[in-house]
Amino acid sequence: MSTISRRRARAGSVEVDDAWQGRALPALVRGDSTTDLSAWLAGNKPTVDGLAHRAGAVLFRGFGIDTPEKFRAFMEALSDDVLGYGERSSPRHEVTEGVYTSTDHPADQHIALHNEQSYTLDWPLRIVFSCQREATRGGRTPLADSRRVLARLSDSTAERFRERGVRYVRNYVPGISLTWQEAFQTGDRAAAEAYCERNGISWTWVDGDQLRTWQSRPAIHRHPLTGEETWFNHALFFHNSTLPEEVGEGLLSALGEENLPYHTYYGDGQRIEDEVVEEIRTAYAEETVGFDWRQGDVLVVENMLSAHAREPFEGPRRILAAMSDPRSAAGGAR
C-alpha cells in the first residue's frame, strides 16, 4: 500500500485533514462548538463532497452535535433529501423525523461490514452517524473502502459476481429475525405482497404466516458521481457463515438451509463456494480501519464507496443514524 501524504487546509475556524491517522479513511473536518456547522456546510459543499468521494467517509469532530435535534439540523444542511428506513433488515426505531437508532442489536454482538440497503432497488448514497455518547469500551464503527475491497478480489471472482450478481433469500421468522410486519412496516399481507411486486422480489407464504422472499441484485456497481466500480452488496453480510459459528450451525441444523433467516447465493441461485466466501471475508478484513468515537462526532459515509460495521461494546453507547440522497437501480435519483 502506498504511503499517504498528510494534507491539511483551513476554511475559517475549521481544519480539513485528509490523512489524520496516516490513512485516507475517514477524512477529518475539525472545528469547535462555536462554529455554525450548518452555515459552514452551506459554504463548503464542494469541499465536503470532494473529501467524501476521495476518502469514502468524513468525520466531523468538535462541533458538539450531541442531541437528535442538532443531528437533524446537520442532516438538513447536508442534504435536501433525508430518507426514511424501508425494507428493513435491522431493528431500529425512529428518534425524530428521519433520525433513527443506528441499530437495536444487543451490545455484545458484532455487526459485520455492509453497505446500507444494497439488497434493495433503492438505497441511500449516504448514511450518517452521530455519536450522542461513546461507549466505555469498544463500540467503534469500522469502515472498509468498497473500491479497494473489489480490487483485492481475484479477477475470476469479481467477474463471476459481475456476471451473476447476488441472490438474497430471507425468511421472516418471529423470534429469530425481523418479522415481515417490521421489515415492510405493515401488518397487511396484501400490502407486503404489493411492495414485493413493485420491487422485483419473489415471495411465498410458508406454513401460514411465515413469509419467504428472494431477490437477485448486482454485486458490483459504478458510483453515479465518481464513475468508480465498487463492491456494493450484502453477499457476505447475509451469508449464514457470517454468524458466529455456533449460531450459524445451530440455525442450519434446526431450520434447514431453505428456512434460514438470511442466506446468499449467486444471482442464478447457485451456491457460493466456501473458498469464494473466505476470499471476500479476507478482502474486507485487509481493508478494515477504525477510530474511537467522541461525543458530538458525526460520520458521513459514502454508502456506495465504503462499508461500515459495529464492534461489540460496554457502557451507555448511543449512536444515531440517518440516510440521505436516494439512488435507484434504474440509474438515477429517486
C-alpha positions in Angstrom: 0.0 0.0 0.0 1.4 3.4 -0.9 2.3 6.0 1.7 -0.4 8.6 2.2 0.8 12.2 2.5 -1.0 14.2 5.0 -2.7 17.3 3.7 -4.4 20.0 5.9 -6.3 23.1 5.0 -8.2 25.7 6.9 -11.6 27.2 6.0 -12.2 29.9 8.6 -12.0 28.3 12.0 -12.4 24.8 10.5 -9.5 22.4 9.8 -9.8 19.9 7.0 -7.4 16.9 7.1 -7.5 14.1 4.7 -4.9 11.8 6.3 -5.2 12.5 10.1 -4.5 8.9 11.1 -1.9 8.3 8.4 -4.6 7.0 6.1 -7.3 8.4 4.0 -10.4 6.7 5.6 -12.1 8.6 7.1 -11.1 12.2 6.3 -11.4 14.7 9.2 -13.1 18.0 9.5 -12.4 19.5 12.9 -13.9 22.6 14.5 -15.4 23.7 17.8 -18.8 24.3 19.3 -18.7 28.0 18.5 -18.7 27.2 14.7 -22.1 27.2 12.9 -21.6 23.9 11.2 -24.7 24.2 9.1 -23.5 27.6 7.7 -20.1 26.1 7.1 -21.6 23.2 5.2 -23.6 25.5 3.1 -20.5 27.4 2.0 -18.2 24.4 1.6 -20.3 21.7 -0.1 -17.7 21.1 -2.9 -15.0 20.6 -0.2 -17.1 18.1 1.7 -18.2 16.2 -1.4 -14.7 16.0 -2.7 -13.4 14.7 0.6 -16.2 12.2 0.9 -15.7 10.9 -2.6 -11.9 10.6 -2.3 -11.8 9.1 1.2 -15.2 7.3 1.3 -16.2 8.9 4.6 -15.7 12.2 6.5 -15.7 12.6 10.3 -16.8 15.9 11.7 -15.3 16.4 15.1 -15.6 19.1 17.8 -18.8 20.7 16.6 -20.9 19.4 19.5 -23.6 17.6 17.6 -24.8 15.8 20.7 -28.6 15.9 20.5 -31.1 14.4 18.0 -32.2 17.9 17.1 -28.7 19.1 16.3 -28.2 16.0 14.2 -31.4 16.6 12.3 -30.3 20.2 11.6 -26.9 18.8 10.4 -28.8 16.5 8.0 -30.9 19.3 6.6 -27.7 21.3 5.9 -26.1 18.3 4.3 -28.9 17.2 2.0 -32.2 18.2 0.6 -33.4 14.6 0.7 -33.3 12.9 4.1 -34.8 9.4 3.9 -37.0 7.1 6.0 -35.9 3.5 6.6 -37.8 1.0 4.4 -37.4 -2.7 3.5 -35.7 -3.2 6.9 -33.2 -5.8 7.8 -32.0 -4.5 11.2 -34.1 -3.5 14.2 -34.0 0.3 14.9 -36.5 2.9 16.0 -37.1 6.5 14.9 -36.0 9.1 17.4 -37.1 12.2 15.5 -38.1 12.6 11.8 -35.5 10.8 9.7 -33.2 10.1 12.6 -33.0 6.5 14.0 -31.1 4.5 16.5 -28.1 3.0 14.5 -29.3 -0.5 15.5 -31.0 -2.1 18.4 -28.9 -5.3 18.2 -27.5 -6.3 21.7 -24.3 -4.7 22.7 -22.3 -7.9 22.8 -23.0 -8.7 19.1 -20.6 -7.8 16.3 -22.3 -6.4 13.2 -20.3 -7.3 10.0 -19.3 -4.9 7.3 -22.0 -4.0 4.8 -23.3 -1.2 2.5 -26.7 0.1 3.7 -29.6 -1.4 1.8 -27.6 -2.7 -1.1 -30.0 -5.6 -1.4 -32.8 -3.2 -2.4 -33.6 -1.5 -5.7 -33.3 1.9 -4.0 -30.7 2.9 -1.5 -29.1 5.9 0.2 -25.9 7.4 -1.3 -25.1 8.5 2.2 -25.6 7.0 5.7 -24.6 9.3 8.5 -23.9 8.5 12.2 -24.0 10.8 15.2 -22.3 10.0 18.5 -24.5 11.1 21.3 -22.5 9.1 23.8 -19.4 7.0 23.3 -19.0 3.5 24.8 -16.7 2.9 27.8 -15.2 0.0 25.9 -15.3 -1.0 22.2 -18.1 0.2 20.1 -16.2 1.6 17.1 -17.8 1.8 13.7 -15.2 0.1 11.4 -15.0 1.1 7.8 -13.7 -0.5 4.6 -13.3 1.2 1.2 -15.5 -0.8 -1.1 -13.4 0.1 -4.1 -10.4 -1.4 -2.5 -12.3 -4.5 -1.4 -13.2 -5.1 -5.0 -9.6 -4.6 -6.1 -8.5 -7.3 -3.7 -10.7 -9.9 -5.2 -9.3 -12.2 -7.9 -10.3 -11.4 -11.4 -12.2 -14.6 -11.7 -14.3 -13.9 -8.5 -15.0 -10.4 -9.5 -16.1 -11.4 -13.0 -18.3 -14.2 -11.6 -20.2 -11.7 -9.4 -20.2 -9.1 -12.2 -22.0 -11.5 -14.5 -24.2 -13.4 -12.0 -24.9 -10.9 -9.2 -26.2 -12.0 -5.7 -29.4 -13.7 -4.7 -30.7 -12.8 -1.2 -33.1 -15.3 0.5 -34.9 -14.2 3.6 -37.3 -16.0 6.0 -39.1 -13.7 8.4 -39.2 -15.9 11.4 -40.6 -14.4 14.6 -38.2 -14.6 17.5 -35.2 -15.3 15.2 -35.2 -12.5 12.6 -37.3 -9.4 11.8 -41.0 -10.3 11.2 -42.3 -9.4 7.8 -44.6 -6.8 9.5 -41.5 -5.0 10.8 -39.4 -5.4 7.7 -42.2 -4.0 5.4 -43.7 -1.7 8.0 -47.2 -3.1 7.5 -49.5 -5.8 9.0 -51.4 -6.2 5.7 -50.3 -9.3 3.7 -51.6 -7.8 0.5 -49.6 -4.6 1.1 -46.4 -6.6 1.7 -47.0 -8.6 -1.5 -47.6 -5.4 -3.5 -44.3 -4.0 -2.2 -42.5 -7.1 -3.3 -44.2 -7.0 -6.7 -43.1 -3.4 -7.2 -39.6 -4.1 -6.2 -38.7 -7.2 -8.1 -38.9 -9.5 -5.0 -40.3 -13.0 -5.3 -42.2 -14.4 -2.4 -44.1 -17.3 -0.9 -46.0 -17.9 2.3 -44.7 -20.9 4.3 -46.8 -22.6 7.0 -49.4 -19.9 7.1 -48.0 -16.6 8.2 -44.2 -17.1 7.6 -43.0 -15.2 4.6 -40.1 -16.2 2.4 -38.6 -13.8 -0.1 -35.8 -13.9 -2.7 -34.3 -11.3 -5.0 -31.3 -11.1 -7.3 -29.3 -7.9 -7.4 -26.0 -6.7 -8.9 -22.9 -7.2 -6.7 -20.8 -4.6 -8.4 -21.9 -1.1 -9.2 -20.5 2.2 -10.5 -20.7 5.2 -8.3 -23.0 7.7 -10.1 -20.7 10.7 -9.5 -17.2 9.3 -9.4 -17.7 6.5 -12.1 -15.7 4.1 -10.0 -16.5 0.4 -9.7 -17.3 -0.7 -6.2 -18.2 -3.8 -4.3 -21.7 -2.9 -3.2 -23.8 -5.8 -1.8 -24.8 -7.9 1.2 -23.3 -11.1 -0.2 -21.1 -11.8 2.9 -23.3 -9.9 5.4 -26.3 -12.1 4.8 -24.4 -15.3 4.2 -25.1 -17.7 7.1 -21.4 -18.3 7.7 -21.0 -14.7 8.8 -22.9 -15.5 12.0 -20.9 -16.8 15.0 -20.1 -20.5 14.2 -22.3 -22.0 16.9 -25.2 -19.8 15.9 -25.0 -20.4 12.2 -24.5 -24.1 12.6 -27.4 -24.2 15.1 -29.8 -22.4 12.8 -28.8 -24.6 9.9 -29.3 -27.8 11.9 -32.6 -26.6 13.4 -34.2 -25.0 10.4 -32.5 -26.4 7.3 -31.0 -24.2 4.6 -34.2 -23.1 2.9 -35.6 -21.7 6.2 -32.5 -19.7 7.3 -33.4 -16.2 8.3 -30.8 -14.9 5.8 -28.6 -16.5 3.2 -27.0 -15.6 -0.1 -26.3 -17.3 -3.4 -25.1 -16.3 -6.8 -27.8 -14.4 -8.6 -28.8 -17.5 -10.6 -29.4 -19.4 -7.3 -26.2 -21.5 -7.3 -24.2 -21.9 -4.1 -21.3 -19.5 -3.5 -18.2 -21.7 -3.0 -16.7 -21.8 0.5 -13.3 -20.5 -0.8 -15.0 -17.6 -2.5 -16.8 -16.6 0.7 -13.5 -16.7 2.5 -11.8 -14.7 -0.2 -14.4 -12.0 0.3 -14.1 -12.1 4.1 -10.3 -11.7 3.8 -10.6 -8.8 1.4 -12.9 -7.0 3.9 -10.5 -7.8 6.8 -7.5 -6.4 5.0 -9.2 -3.1 4.3 -10.9 -2.6 7.7 -9.9 0.6 9.6 -11.4 2.2 12.7 -11.4 5.2 15.0 -12.6 5.9 18.5 -15.9 7.8 18.8 -16.1 11.0 20.8 -19.3 12.6 22.0 -20.5 15.1 19.3 -18.8 13.3 16.4 -20.7 13.0 13.1 -19.6 10.5 10.5 -20.7 10.9 6.9 -20.3 7.6 5.0 -20.5 7.4 1.2 -22.6 4.3 1.2 -21.5 3.1 -2.3 -17.9 3.7 -1.6 -17.4 2.5 2.0 -18.9 -0.4 4.0 -19.5 0.1 7.8 -19.8 -2.3 10.7 -20.1 -2.2 14.5 -17.9 -3.6 17.2 -19.3 -5.0 20.5 -19.3 -2.6 23.3 -19.7 -1.9 27.0 -21.3 1.1 28.6 -24.0 3.6 27.5 -23.1 4.0 23.8 -25.7 5.9 21.8 -25.2 6.3 18.1 -27.9 7.7 15.9 -28.2 7.2 12.1 -29.8 9.0 9.2 -29.8 8.3 5.5 -29.9 10.7 2.5 -29.7 11.2 -1.2 -31.7 8.3 -2.7 -30.3 6.3 -5.6 -32.3 3.9 -7.8 -31.0 0.7 -9.5 -32.7 2.2 -12.6 -29.7 4.6 -12.7 -30.9 7.8 -11.2 -32.1 9.7 -8.2 -35.4 8.7 -6.9 
